[in-house]
Amino acid sequence: MHTDSTPFNVTYGTGSVSGSLATDTIHIGTLSSSLTFGLATNVSAEFQSYAMDGILGLGRGTTQSDSQPSVMDVLSTSNLISSKLYGIHLSRSKDGKLDGELNLGAVNKDRFTGDLNWSDVVDNDAGFWEIPLSSATVDGNLVSLTTDGARTAIIDTGTSYILLPPADALALHSGIPQFEQSSDKQTFSVPCDTGSTIAFSFGKEVYNISSADWIGAKLDSGLCRSNIIGLQTFGATQWLVGDVFLKNVYSAFDFDNKKVGFGVLSDDDAEEADATASSSSGSSSAKVSQTGTASSGSADPTSSADAASGAQQPEGQKGAGGAAGKATASLLGFAVMIALLSSFVFTF
């Protein structure tokens, strides 16, 4: 490994790292290439308790002229992958399956049923995988937001929870019977056996979030913590959508066509989530990754998150499955945290 004195620093939604640049050969599955990355010598307290070797940044890239090529840039320009895209399946630790999977250059069609539902990304300078959020519902009822503006979702596997601006988080939890809000207005608690179903819509597809994911640990009060937090990390209309949602879908990220795709989990993965939800919360009503056509009139622009106006409209999808003859890499049970907002960071 070659190191130099060029400094780097990254600030995340919570936490930060800093150090200097380094170059080494990376090996991902069957692929290998030289890569310049950030070698962290200082990390904030938020990162010191994680059992991980580093953060693999898979964001779209920023507009900074001095930024180093990302791992996806390197693999694509070296013709090591057939398409500049990747797919992710996240597993639940409580399931005990350890079958999380990262696919580089193609998607794994065995992980989802039907076609992927693609959304055009919202143009931004930060490199976010940000897409329009059509609506959010609780038990089929549209969440009535109290502030104006179409909502967008920043999709980030490096975020464990779902983080909403406080007013939006309160509006969502208000649809759950017997919810309570903490004194700091950021966290919420709900009955552990609540049968409420939370769903997000992207385009015309509706994705239910399993209670196994959005209902957290039991508190001294007898209620359970909600894993949907009232914390504004970016703009007032931007929702940071992390693993609480992403465990319920297969996710695909297409650089060239500037799109994010979600797939309905295959039967085995969906049934596993249903079983976990039933055993952890006692709820039998929460279904996982069921899709359907959003009902007419459910996307009221004054109270829900319609497609953001002025968003860049990229070219149509161009067969993101990948051409034959180019390598793809698949990692099962990977230990490196995948962060879609970040740079590539190793800590020692």
Phi and psi in degrees as GROMACS dihedral restraints (atoms count N, CA, C in turn):
[ dihedral_restraints ]
;  ai    aj    ak    al  type     phi  dphi    fc
    3     4     5     6     1  -105.7    20    10
    4     5     6     7     1   129.4    20    10
    6     7     8     9     1  -115.2    20    10
    7     8     9    10     1   152.6    20    10
    9    10    11    12     1  -134.6    20    10
   10    11    12    13     1  -178.4    20    10
   12    13    14    15     1   -92.4    20    10
   13    14    15    16     1     4.8    20    10
   15    16    17    18     1   -67.6    20    10
   16    17    18    19     1   119.4    20    10
   18    19    20    21     1   -78.5    20    10
   19    20    21    22     1   157.4    20    10
   21    22    23    24     1  -144.9    20    10
   22    23    24    25     1   156.2    20    10
   24    25    26    27     1  -154.1    20    10
   25    26    27    28     1   146.5    20    10
   27    28    29    30     1  -134.7    20    10
   28    29    30    31     1   131.9    20    10
   30    31    32    33     1  -112.7    20    10
   31    32    33    34     1   127.3    20    10
   33    34    35    36     1  -101.1    20    10
   34    35    36    37     1  -177.2    20    10
   36    37    38    39     1   -54.5    20    10
   37    38    39    40     1   -41.9    20    10
   39    40    41    42     1  -134.6    20    10
   40    41    42    43     1   129.4    20    10
   42    43    44    45     1    95.0    20    10
   43    44    45    46     1   164.8    20    10
   45    46    47    48     1  -154.4    20    10
   46    47    48    49     1   160.0    20    10
   48    49    50    51     1  -139.0    20    10
   49    50    51    52     1   156.6    20    10
   51    52    53    54     1  -153.2    20    10
   52    53    54    55     1   161.7    20    10
   54    55    56    57     1   168.8    20    10
   55    56    57    58     1  -141.0    20    10
   57    58    59    60     1  -132.8    20    10
   58    59    60    61     1   167.2    20    10
   60    61    62    63     1   -80.6    20    10
   61    62    63    64     1   151.8    20    10
   63    64    65    66     1  -144.9    20    10
   64    65    66    67     1   156.9    20    10
   66    67    68    69     1  -129.8    20    10
   67    68    69    70     1   134.6    20    10
   69    70    71    72     1  -156.9    20    10
   70    71    72    73     1   171.3    20    10
   72    73    74    75     1   -87.1    20    10
   73    74    75    76     1   125.2    20    10
   75    76    77    78     1   -99.9    20    10
   76    77    78    79     1   148.8    20    10
   78    79    80    81     1  -126.0    20    10
   79    80    81    82     1   119.4    20    10
   81    82    83    84     1  -126.2    20    10
   82    83    84    85     1   107.6    20    10
   84    85    86    87     1    58.8    20    10
   85    86    87    88     1  -122.2    20    10
   87    88    89    90     1   -92.3    20    10
   88    89    90    91     1    -0.2    20    10
   90    91    92    93     1   -99.8    20    10
   91    92    93    94     1   146.3    20    10
   93    94    95    96     1  -147.9    20    10
   94    95    96    97     1   145.5    20    10
   96    97    98    99     1  -165.8    20    10
   97    98    99   100     1   158.8    20    10
   99   100   101   102     1   -75.4    20    10
  100   101   102   103     1   140.1    20    10
  102   103   104   105     1  -146.4    20    10
  103   104   105   106     1   136.6    20    10
  105   106   107   108     1   -94.6    20    10
  106   107   108   109     1   131.1    20    10
  108   109   110   111     1  -143.2    20    10
  109   110   111   112     1   173.1    20    10
  111   112   113   114     1   -87.9    20    10
  112   113   114   115     1   126.0    20    10
  114   115   116   117     1   -99.8    20    10
  115   116   117   118     1   104.8    20    10
  117   118   119   120     1   -79.9    20    10
  118   119   120   121     1   125.4    20    10
  120   121   122   123     1  -109.8    20    10
  121   122   123   124     1   -13.7    20    10
  123   124   125   126     1  -134.0    20    10
  124   125   126   127     1   124.8    20    10
  126   127   128   129     1  -130.6    20    10
  127   128   129   130     1   144.4    20    10
  129   130   131   132     1   -74.2    20    10
  130   131   132   133     1   167.9    20    10
  132   133   134   135     1   -58.8    20    10
  133   134   135   136     1   -28.8    20    10
  135   136   137   138     1   -59.9    20    10
  136   137   138   139     1   -26.8    20    10
  138   139   140   141     1   -97.5    20    10
  139   140   141   142     1   -10.9    20    10
  141   142   143   144     1   -76.3    20    10
  142   143   144   145     1   -15.1    20    10
  144   145   146   147     1   -98.9    20    10
  145   146   147   148     1    -2.2    20    10
  147   148   149   150     1   -82.7    20    10
  148   149   150   151     1   134.7    20    10
  150   151   152   153     1   -88.4    20    10
  151   152   153   154     1    77.2    20    10
  153   154   155   156     1  -145.9    20    10
  154   155   156   157     1   158.8    20    10
  156   157   158   159     1   -89.6    20    10
  157   158   159   160     1   -22.0    20    10
  159   160   161   162     1   175.4    20    10
  160   161   162   163     1  -173.4    20    10
  162   163   164   165     1  -121.0    20    10
  163   164   165   166     1   123.2    20    10
  165   166   167   168     1   -94.7    20    10
  166   167   168   169     1   107.1    20    10
  168   169   170   171     1   -78.6    20    10
  169   170   171   172     1   121.4    20    10
  171   172   173   174     1  -125.2    20    10
  172   173   174   175     1    31.0    20    10
  174   175   176   177     1   -72.2    20    10
  175   176   177   178     1   173.3    20    10
  177   178   179   180     1   -73.7    20    10
  178   179   180   181     1   -15.7    20    10
  180   181   182   183     1   101.5    20    10
  181   182   183   184     1   145.5    20    10
  183   184   185   186     1   -95.4    20    10
  184   185   186   187     1   175.9    20    10
  186   187   188   189     1   -89.9    20    10
  187   188   189   190     1     5.2    20    10
  189   190   191   192     1   -67.3    20    10
  190   191   192   193     1   130.2    20    10
  192   193   194   195     1   -72.3    20    10
  193   194   195   196     1   -22.1    20    10
  195   196   197   198     1   -97.0    20    10
  196   197   198   199     1     8.8    20    10
  198   199   200   201     1   -73.4    20    10
  199   200   201   202     1   146.5    20    10
  201   202   203   204     1   -81.5    20    10
  202   203   204   205     1   151.9    20    10
  204   205   206   207     1   -59.1    20    10
  205   206   207   208     1   138.8    20    10
  207   208   209   210     1   -78.8    20    10
  208   209   210   211     1   171.7    20    10
  210   211   212   213     1   -61.4    20    10
  211   212   213   214     1   -36.3    20    10
  213   214   215   216     1   -69.6    20    10
  214   215   216   217     1   -36.0    20    10
  216   217   218   219     1   -59.5    20    10
  217   218   219   220     1   -47.1    20    10
  219   220   221   222     1   -65.1    20    10
  220   221   222   223     1   -46.3    20    10
  222   223   224   225     1   -64.9    20    10
  223   224   225   226     1   -35.9    20    10
  225   226   227   228     1   -73.4    20    10
  226   227   228   229     1   -49.0    20    10
  228   229   230   231     1   -67.2    20    10
  229   230   231   232     1   -24.0    20    10
  231   232   233   234     1   -86.3    20    10
  232   233   234   235     1     2.5    20    10
  234   235   236   237     1    57.6    20    10
  235   236   237   238     1    34.5    20    10
  237   238   239   240     1   -89.9    20    10
  238   239   240   241     1   -15.4    20    10
  240   241   242   243     1  -128.2    20    10
  241   242   243   244     1   151.2    20    10
  243   244   245   246     1   -77.7    20    10
  244   245   246   247     1   -32.2    20    10
  246   247   248   249     1  -138.5    20    10
  247   248   249   250     1   146.2    20    10
  249   250   251   252     1   -84.7    20    10
  250   251   252   253     1    75.1    20    10
  252   253   254   255     1  -153.8    20    10
  253   254   255   256     1   166.8    20    10
  255   256   257   258     1  -149.4    20    10
  256   257   258   259     1   158.6    20    10
  258   259   260   261     1  -126.3    20    10
  259   260   261   262     1   150.4    20    10
  261   262   263   264     1  -135.6    20    10
  262   263   264   265     1   132.9    20    10
  264   265   266   267     1  -117.7    20    10
  265   266   267   268     1   124.4    20    10
  267   268   269   270     1  -102.6    20    10
  268   269   270   271     1   133.2    20    10
  270   271   272   273     1   -98.9    20    10
  271   272   273   274     1   167.4    20    10
  273   274   275   276     1  -100.8    20    10
  274   275   276   277     1   134.7    20    10
  276   277   278   279     1   -62.5    20    10
  277   278   279   280     1   -34.8    20    10
  279   280   281   282     1   -69.3    20    10
  280   281   282   283     1   -19.2    20    10
  282   283   284   285     1   -73.7    20    10
  283   284   285   286     1   -27.8    20    10
  285   286   287   288     1    73.9    20    10
  286   287   288   289     1    13.2    20    10
  288   289   290   291     1   -87.7    20    10
  289   290   291   292     1   -26.1    20    10
  291   292   293   294     1    49.8    20    10
  292   293   294   295     1    47.0    20    10
  294   295   296   297     1  -115.0    20    10
  295   296   297   298     1    26.2    20    10
  297   298   299   300     1   -59.6    20    10
  298   299   300   301     1   147.2    20    10
  300   301   302   303     1  -146.2    20    10
  301   302   303   304     1   134.2    20    10
  303   304   305   306     1  -117.6    20    10
  304   305   306   307     1   122.8    20    10
  306   307   308   309     1  -111.4    20    10
  307   308   309   310     1   122.2    20    10
  309   310   311   312     1  -104.2    20    10
  310   311   312   313     1   126.2    20    10
  312   313   314   315     1    92.5    20    10
  313   314   315   316     1   -11.6    20    10
  315   316   317   318     1  -164.7    20    10
  316   317   318   319     1   167.2    20    10
  318   319   320   321     1  -103.6    20    10
  319   320   321   322     1   156.8    20    10
  321   322   323   324     1   -96.3    20    10
  322   323   324   325     1   102.0    20    10
  324   325   326   327     1   -69.3    20    10
  325   326   327   328     1   -13.8    20    10
  327   328   329   330     1   -73.5    20    10
  328   329   330   331     1   -14.7    20    10
  330   331   332   333     1   -86.7    20    10
  331   332   333   334     1   -13.4    20    10
  333   334   335   336     1  -142.8    20    10
  334   335   336   337     1   162.1    20    10
  336   337   338   339     1  -109.7    20    10
  337   338   339   340     1   150.4    20    10
  339   340   341   342     1    71.3    20    10
  340   341   342   343     1  -156.0    20    10
  342   343   344   345     1   -99.1    20    10
  343   344   345   346     1   157.3    20    10
  345   346   347   348     1   -72.8    20    10
  346   347   348   349     1   143.4    20    10
  348   349   350   351     1   -97.2    20    10
  349   350   351   352     1   106.9    20    10
  351   352   353   354     1   -93.8    20    10
  352   353   354   355     1   140.1    20    10
  354   355   356   357     1  -124.4    20    10
  355   356   357   358     1   136.3    20    10
  357   358   359   360     1   -69.4    20    10
  358   359   360   361     1   139.2    20    10
  360   361   362   363     1   -75.4    20    10
  361   362   363   364     1   152.3    20    10
  363   364   365   366     1   -83.3    20    10
  364   365   366   367     1   130.4    20    10
  366   367   368   369     1   -65.1    20    10
  367   368   369   370     1   130.4    20    10
  369   370   371   372     1  -152.0    20    10
  370   371   372   373     1   160.9    20    10
  372   373   374   375     1   -89.6    20    10
  373   374   375   376     1    -9.3    20    10
  375   376   377   378     1   -90.9    20    10
  376   377   378   379     1    -7.2    20    10
  378   379   380   381     1    82.6    20    10
  379   380   381   382     1    15.7    20    10
  381   382   383   384     1   -70.0    20    10
  382   383   384   385     1   147.2    20    10
  384   385   386   387     1   -86.5    20    10
  385   386   387   388     1    83.9    20    10
  387   388   389   390     1  -112.0    20    10
  388   389   390   391     1   126.8    20    10
  390   391   392   393     1  -132.0    20    10
  391   392   393   394     1   156.4    20    10
  393   394   395   396     1   -64.9    20    10
  394   395   396   397     1   137.9    20    10
  396   397   398   399     1   -99.6    20    10
  397   398   399   400     1   118.0    20    10
  399   400   401   402     1   -71.9    20    10
  400   401   402   403     1   -44.6    20    10
  402   403   404   405     1  -168.7    20    10
  403   404   405   406     1   166.5    20    10
  405   406   407   408     1  -132.3    20    10
  406   407   408   409     1   139.5    20    10
  408   409   410   411     1  -133.3    20    10
  409   410   411   412     1   154.0    20    10
  411   412   413   414     1  -124.1    20    10
  412   413   414   415     1   118.9    20    10
  414   415   416   417     1    54.1    20    10
  415   416   417   418     1    37.4    20    10
  417   418   419   420     1    82.1    20    10
  418   419   420   421     1    -5.0    20    10
  420   421   422   423     1   -95.7    20    10
  421   422   423   424     1   130.7    20    10
  423   424   425   426     1   -62.2    20    10
  424   425   426   427     1   131.9    20    10
  426   427   428   429     1   -67.5    20    10
  427   428   429   430     1   122.7    20    10
  429   430   431   432     1   -89.8    20    10
  430   431   432   433     1   100.5    20    10
  432   433   434   435     1   -79.5    20    10
  433   434   435   436     1   143.8    20    10
  435   436   437   438     1   -95.9    20    10
  436   437   438   439     1    -6.3    20    10
  438   439   440   441     1  -121.0    20    10
  439   440   441   442     1   153.5    20    10
  441   442   443   444     1   -79.1    20    10
  442   443   444   445     1   164.9    20    10
  444   445   446   447     1   110.1    20    10
  445   446   447   448     1   135.2    20    10
  447   448   449   450     1   -68.3    20    10
  448   449   450   451     1   137.8    20    10
  450   451   452   453     1   -88.0    20    10
  451   452   453   454     1   145.7    20    10
  453   454   455   456     1  -122.7    20    10
  454   455   456   457     1   157.9    20    10
  456   457   458   459     1  -115.8    20    10
  457   458   459   460     1   121.6    20    10
  459   460   461   462     1   -88.8    20    10
  460   461   462   463     1   113.3    20    10
  462   463   464   465     1   -87.7    20    10
  463   464   465   466     1   122.9    20    10
  465   466   467   468     1  -147.4    20    10
  466   467   468   469     1   110.6    20    10
  468   469   470   471     1   -70.0    20    10
  469   470   471   472     1   -16.6    20    10
  471   472   473   474     1   -81.2    20    10
  472   473   474   475     1     0.2    20    10
  474   475   476   477     1  -108.1    20    10
  475   476   477   478     1   122.1    20    10
  477   478   479   480     1   -70.6    20    10
  478   479   480   481     1   -36.1    20    10
  480   481   482   483     1  -106.0    20    10
  481   482   483   484     1  -169.3    20    10
  483   484   485   486     1  -112.5    20    10
  484   485   486   487     1   122.8    20    10
  486   487   488   489     1  -112.8    20    10
  487   488   489   490     1   120.3    20    10
  489   490   491   492     1  -119.1    20    10
  490   491   492   493     1   152.3    20    10
  492   493   494   495     1   -53.6    20    10
  493   494   495   496     1   142.7    20    10
  495   496   497   498     1   -51.0    20    10
  496   497   498   499     1   -42.7    20    10
  498   499   500   501     1   -64.5    20    10
  499   500   501   502     1   -37.0    20    10
  501   502   503   504     1   -69.9    20    10
  502   503   504   505     1   -39.3    20    10
  504   505   506   507     1   -63.3    20    10
  505   506   507   508     1   -40.2    20    10
  507   508   509   510     1   -65.6    20    10
  508   509   510   511     1   -41.5    20    10
  510   511   512   513     1   -61.6    20    10
  511   512   513   514     1   -40.1    20    10
  513   514   515   516     1   -66.9    20    10
  514   515   516   517     1   -49.0    20    10
  516   517   518   519     1   -68.8    20    10
  517   518   519   520     1   -21.3    20    10
  519   520   521   522     1   -63.1    20    10
  520   521   522   523     1   -18.6    20    10
  522   523   524   525     1   -85.3    20    10
  523   524   525   526     1    -2.2    20    10
  525   526   527   528     1  -101.8    20    10
  526   527   528   529     1   119.2    20    10
  528   529   530   531     1   -57.9    20    10
  529   530   531   532     1   137.7    20    10
  531   532   533   534     1    64.7    20    10
  532   533   534   535     1    27.3    20    10
  534   535   536   537     1   -74.3    20    10
  535   536   537   538     1   158.4    20    10
  537   538   539   540     1  -132.7    20    10
  538   539   540   541     1   146.0    20    10
  540   541   542   543     1  -109.9    20    10
  541   542   543   544     1   138.7    20    10
  543   544   545   546     1   -72.2    20    10
  544   545   546   547     1   165.2    20    10
  546   547   548   549     1   -65.8    20    10
  547   548   549   550     1   -26.2    20    10
  549   550   551   552     1   -83.4    20    10
  550   551   552   553     1    -1.4    20    10
  552   553   554   555     1    69.7    20    10
  553   554   555   556     1     5.0    20    10
  555   556   557   558     1   -97.3    20    10
  556   557   558   559     1   -37.5    20    10
  558   559   560   561     1  -112.2    20    10
  559   560   561   562     1   157.7    20    10
  561   562   563   564     1  -134.6    20    10
  562   563   564   565     1   153.7    20    10
  564   565   566   567     1  -128.8    20    10
  565   566   567   568     1   150.0    20    10
  567   568   569   570     1  -139.5    20    10
  568   569   570   571     1   160.8    20    10
  570   571   572   573     1   -57.1    20    10
  571   572   573   574     1   134.3    20    10
  573   574   575   576     1   -62.8    20    10
  574   575   576   577     1   -26.8    20    10
  576   577   578   579     1  -103.2    20    10
  577   578   579   580     1    23.2    20    10
  579   580   581   582     1   -58.5    20    10
  580   581   582   583     1   141.3    20    10
  582   583   584   585     1   -96.6    20    10
  583   584   585   586     1     7.9    20    10
  585   586   587   588     1   -66.2    20    10
  586   587   588   589     1   139.6    20    10
  588   589   590   591     1  -112.3    20    10
  589   590   591   592     1   123.3    20    10
  591   592   593   594     1  -102.4    20    10
  592   593   594   595     1   135.1    20    10
  594   595   596   597     1  -139.6    20    10
  595   596   597   598     1   143.7    20    10
  597   598   599   600     1  -112.9    20    10
  598   599   600   601     1   144.1    20    10
  600   601   602   603     1  -115.5    20    10
  601   602   603   604     1   133.2    20    10
  603   604   605   606     1  -125.0    20    10
  604   605   606   607     1   122.1    20    10
  606   607   608   609     1    63.3    20    10
  607   608   609   610     1  -129.3    20    10
  609   610   611   612     1  -102.3    20    10
  610   611   612   613     1     6.7    20    10
  612   613   614   615     1  -101.5    20    10
  613   614   615   616     1   141.0    20    10
  615   616   617   618     1  -111.9    20    10
  616   617   618   619     1   130.9    20    10
  618   619   620   621     1  -122.7    20    10
  619   620   621   622     1   114.6    20    10
  621   622   623   624     1   -76.5    20    10
  622   623   624   625     1   145.1    20    10
  624   625   626   627     1  -103.4    20    10
  625   626   627   628     1   122.4    20    10
  627   628   629   630     1   -62.0    20    10
  628   629   630   631     1   141.5    20    10
  630   631   632   633     1   -63.4    20    10
  631   632   633   634     1   -20.4    20    10
  633   634   635   636     1   -63.0    20    10
  634   635   636   637     1   -20.5    20    10
  636   637   638   639     1  -105.6    20    10
  637   638   639   640     1   -40.4    20    10
  639   640   641   642     1   -90.0    20    10
  640   641   642   643     1   -16.5    20    10
  642   643   644   645     1   -95.3    20    10
  643   644   645   646     1   122.4    20    10
  645   646   647   648     1   -99.4    20    10
  646   647   648   649     1  -150.3    20    10
  648   649   650   651     1   -69.7    20    10
  649   650   651   652     1   154.2    20    10
  651   652   653   654     1   -76.7    20    10
  652   653   654   655     1   137.7    20    10
  654   655   656   657     1  -100.8    20    10
  655   656   657   658     1   168.7    20    10
  657   658   659   660     1   -60.9    20    10
  658   659   660   661     1   -25.5    20    10
  660   661   662   663     1   -71.3    20    10
  661   662   663   664     1   -11.8    20    10
  663   664   665   666     1    94.0    20    10
  664   665   666   667     1   -13.6    20    10
  666   667   668   669     1   -86.9    20    10
  667   668   669   670     1   172.2    20    10
  669   670   671   672     1  -113.8    20    10
  670   671   672   673     1   147.3    20    10
  672   673   674   675     1   -70.2    20    10
  673   674   675   676     1   139.3    20    10
  675   676   677   678     1   -86.7    20    10
  676   677   678   679     1   137.1    20    10
  678   679   680   681     1   -90.3    20    10
  679   680   681   682     1    17.0    20    10
  681   682   683   684     1  -108.7    20    10
  682   683   684   685     1   115.0    20    10
  684   685   686   687     1  -108.3    20    10
  685   686   687   688     1   144.5    20    10
  687   688   689   690     1   -91.3    20    10
  688   689   690   691     1    83.1    20    10
  690   691   692   693     1  -144.6    20    10
  691   692   693   694     1   117.8    20    10
  693   694   695   696     1   -84.2    20    10
  694   695   696   697     1   110.7    20    10
  696   697   698   699     1   -94.8    20    10
  697   698   699   700     1   -26.3    20    10
  699   700   701   702     1  -134.1    20    10
  700   701   702   703     1  -123.9    20    10
  702   703   704   705     1   -77.4    20    10
  703   704   705   706     1   167.1    20    10
  705   706   707   708     1   -70.3    20    10
  706   707   708   709     1   -14.8    20    10
  708   709   710   711     1  -115.6    20    10
  709   710   711   712     1    10.4    20    10
  711   712   713   714     1  -103.1    20    10
  712   713   714   715     1   125.0    20    10
  714   715   716   717     1  -100.4    20    10
  715   716   717   718     1   132.6    20    10
  717   718   719   720     1   -95.0    20    10
  718   719   720   721     1   107.0    20    10
  720   721   722   723     1  -104.3    20    10
  721   722   723   724     1   108.5    20    10
  723   724   725   726     1  -107.6    20    10
  724   725   726   727     1  -147.0    20    10
  726   727   728   729     1   -66.3    20    10
  727   728   729   730     1   -25.4    20    10
  729   730   731   732     1   -55.1    20    10
  730   731   732   733     1   -38.2    20    10
  732   733   734   735     1   -86.0    20    10
  733   734   735   736     1   -43.8    20    10
  735   736   737   738     1   -68.2    20    10
  736   737   738   739     1   -20.4    20    10
  738   739   740   741     1   -68.1    20    10
  739   740   741   742     1   -11.8    20    10
  741   742   743   744     1   -98.2    20    10
  742   743   744   745     1     0.2    20    10
  744   745   746   747     1  -142.4    20    10
  745   746   747   748     1   164.1    20    10
  747   748   749   750     1   -93.9    20    10
  748   749   750   751     1   131.2    20    10
  750   751   752   753     1  -113.4    20    10
  751   752   753   754     1   140.3    20    10
  753   754   755   756     1  -131.2    20    10
  754   755   756   757     1   143.4    20    10
  756   757   758   759     1  -131.4    20    10
  757   758   759   760     1   115.5    20    10
  759   760   761   762     1  -110.3    20    10
  760   761   762   763     1   111.4    20    10
  762   763   764   765     1   -70.6    20    10
  763   764   765   766     1   -49.0    20    10
  765   766   767   768     1   -65.7    20    10
  766   767   768   769     1   -39.6    20    10
  768   769   770   771     1   -95.1    20    10
  769   770   771   772     1    -1.6    20    10
  771   772   773   774     1    55.1    20    10
  772   773   774   775     1    58.6    20    10
  774   775   776   777     1  -139.8    20    10
  775   776   777   778     1   154.3    20    10
  777   778   779   780     1  -119.7    20    10
  778   779   780   781     1   133.8    20    10
  780   781   782   783     1  -121.1    20    10
  781   782   783   784     1   143.7    20    10
  783   784   785   786     1  -120.9    20    10
  784   785   786   787     1   139.2    20    10
  786   787   788   789     1  -121.5    20    10
  787   788   789   790     1   146.4    20    10
  789   790   791   792     1   -70.0    20    10
  790   791   792   793     1   128.0    20    10
  792   793   794   795     1   -57.9    20    10
  793   794   795   796     1   145.7    20    10
  795   796   797   798     1   -61.7    20    10
  796   797   798   799     1   162.5    20    10
  798   799   800   801     1   -55.3    20    10
  799   800   801   802     1   -43.4    20    10
  801   802   803   804     1   -62.2    20    10
  802   803   804   805     1   -44.8    20    10
  804   805   806   807     1   -68.7    20    10
  805   806   807   808     1   -39.1    20    10
  807   808   809   810     1   -67.2    20    10
  808   809   810   811     1   -40.9    20    10
  810   811   812   813     1   -65.9    20    10
  811   812   813   814     1   -36.0    20    10
  813   814   815   816     1   -61.5    20    10
  814   815   816   817     1   -42.4    20    10
  816   817   818   819     1   -66.3    20    10
  817   818   819   820     1   -40.8    20    10
  819   820   821   822     1   -60.8    20    10
  820   821   822   823     1   -43.2    20    10
  822   823   824   825     1   -64.7    20    10
  823   824   825   826     1   -40.3    20    10
  825   826   827   828     1   -65.4    20    10
  826   827   828   829     1   -41.1    20    10
  828   829   830   831     1   -63.0    20    10
  829   830   831   832     1   -41.4    20    10
  831   832   833   834     1   -66.8    20    10
  832   833   834   835     1   -40.6    20    10
  834   835   836   837     1   -76.5    20    10
  835   836   837   838     1   -28.3    20    10
  837   838   839   840     1   -88.2    20    10
  838   839   840   841     1   -30.2    20    10
  840   841   842   843     1  -123.3    20    10
  841   842   843   844     1   -11.2    20    10
  843   844   845   846     1    79.3    20    10
  844   845   846   847     1     4.7    20    10
  846   847   848   849     1   -90.4    20    10
  847   848   849   850     1   132.0    20    10
  849   850   851   852     1  -107.9    20    10
  850   851   852   853     1     1.9    20    10
  852   853   854   855     1   -96.5    20    10
  853   854   855   856     1   -14.3    20    10
  855   856   857   858     1   -82.0    20    10
  856   857   858   859     1   118.2    20    10
  858   859   860   861     1  -100.6    20    10
  859   860   861   862     1   156.2    20    10
  861   862   863   864     1  -114.2    20    10
  862   863   864   865     1   128.4    20    10
  864   865   866   867     1    56.0    20    10
  865   866   867   868     1    30.4    20    10
  867   868   869   870     1   -76.7    20    10
  868   869   870   871     1   138.2    20    10
  870   871   872   873     1  -116.6    20    10
  871   872   873   874     1   154.2    20    10
  873   874   875   876     1  -162.7    20    10
  874   875   876   877     1   170.8    20    10
  876   877   878   879     1   -80.7    20    10
  877   878   879   880     1   128.8    20    10
  879   880   881   882     1   -61.2    20    10
  880   881   882   883     1   136.1    20    10
  882   883   884   885     1   -68.4    20    10
  883   884   885   886     1   149.0    20    10
  885   886   887   888     1   -62.7    20    10
  886   887   888   889     1   140.7    20    10
  888   889   890   891     1    84.9    20    10
  889   890   891   892     1    -0.2    20    10
  891   892   893   894     1   -83.2    20    10
  892   893   894   895     1   -11.4    20    10
  894   895   896   897     1  -112.3    20    10
  895   896   897   898     1    79.2    20    10
  897   898   899   900     1   -83.9    20    10
  898   899   900   901     1   116.1    20    10
  900   901   902   903     1   -62.3    20    10
  901   902   903   904     1   -16.3    20    10
  903   904   905   906     1   -87.3    20    10
  904   905   906   907     1   -15.3    20    10
  906   907   908   909     1  -135.6    20    10
  907   908   909   910     1    -1.4    20    10
  909   910   911   912     1  -132.8    20    10
  910   911   912   913     1   175.9    20    10
  912   913   914   915     1   -96.0    20    10
  913   914   915   916     1    91.8    20    10
  915   916   917   918     1   -82.4    20    10
  916   917   918   919     1   175.3    20    10
  918   919   920   921     1   -57.9    20    10
  919   920   921   922     1   134.9    20    10
  921   922   923   924     1   -67.0    20    10
  922   923   924   925     1   131.5    20    10
  924   925   926   927     1   -71.8    20    10
  925   926   927   928     1   144.2    20    10
  927   928   929   930     1    81.8    20    10
  928   929   930   931     1     4.0    20    10
  930   931   932   933     1   -67.2    20    10
  931   932   933   934     1   144.1    20    10
  933   934   935   936     1   -63.6    20    10
  934   935   936   937     1   136.0    20    10
  936   937   938   939     1  -105.3    20    10
  937   938   939   940     1    96.7    20    10
  939   940   941   942     1   -70.6    20    10
  940   941   942   943     1   173.2    20    10
  942   943   944   945     1   -64.2    20    10
  943   944   945   946     1   161.4    20    10
  945   946   947   948     1   -64.6    20    10
  946   947   948   949     1   163.2    20    10
  948   949   950   951     1   -62.9    20    10
  949   950   951   952     1   136.8    20    10
  951   952   953   954     1  -117.4    20    10
  952   953   954   955     1    53.2    20    10
  954   955   956   957     1    62.7    20    10
  955   956   957   958     1    72.0    20    10
  957   958   959   960     1   -78.6    20    10
  958   959   960   961     1     7.5    20    10
  960   961   962   963     1   -70.0    20    10
  961   962   963   964     1   -21.0    20    10
  963   964   965   966     1   100.2    20    10
  964   965   966   967     1   137.7    20    10
  966   967   968   969     1   -85.1    20    10
  967   968   969   970     1   152.2    20    10
  969   970   971   972     1   -68.1    20    10
  970   971   972   973     1   153.1    20    10
  972   973   974   975     1    96.1    20    10
  973   974   975   976     1   -11.0    20    10
  975   976   977   978     1  -109.1    20    10
  976   977   978   979     1   149.0    20    10
  978   979   980   981     1   -76.7    20    10
  979   980   981   982     1   149.1    20    10
  981   982   983   984     1  -127.3    20    10
  982   983   984   985     1   154.5    20    10
  984   985   986   987     1  -122.8    20    10
  985   986   987   988     1   141.6    20    10
  987   988   989   990     1  -130.1    20    10
  988   989   990   991     1   131.1    20    10
  990   991   992   993     1  -115.7    20    10
  991   992   993   994     1   126.8    20    10
  993   994   995   996     1  -105.2    20    10
  994   995   996   997     1   135.4    20    10
  996   997   998   999     1    59.7    20    10
  997   998   999  1000     1    40.3    20    10
  999  1000  1001  1002     1   -67.7    20    10
 1000  1001  1002  1003     1   145.9    20    10
 1002  1003  1004  1005     1  -101.3    20    10
 1003  1004  1005  1006     1    -9.2    20    10
 1005  1006  1007  1008     1   -82.9    20    10
 1006  1007  1008  1009     1   129.3    20    10
 1008  1009  1010  1011     1   -67.2    20    10
 1009  1010  1011  1012     1   129.7    20    10
 1011  1012  1013  1014     1   -92.9    20    10
 1012  1013  1014  1015     1   117.7    20    10
 1014  1015  1016  1017     1  -122.3    20    10
 1015  1016  1017  1018     1   113.7    20    10
 1017  1018  1019  1020     1   -77.8    20    10
 1018  1019  1020  1021     1    -8.4    20    10
 1020  1021  1022  1023     1  -102.3    20    10
 1021  1022  1023  1024     1    -2.3    20    10
 1023  1024  1025  1026     1  -121.2    20    10
 1024  1025  1026  1027     1   176.3    20    10
 1026  1027  1028  1029     1   -87.0    20    10
 1027  1028  1029  1030     1   174.4    20    10
 1029  1030  1031  1032     1   -89.2    20    10
 1030  1031  1032  1033     1   113.5    20    10
 1032  1033  1034  1035     1  -127.6    20    10
 1033  1034  1035  1036     1   129.1    20    10
 1035  1036  1037  1038     1  -110.1    20    10
 1036  1037  1038  1039     1   138.1    20    10
 1038  1039  1040  1041     1  -115.0    20    10
 1039  1040  1041  1042     1   144.1    20    10
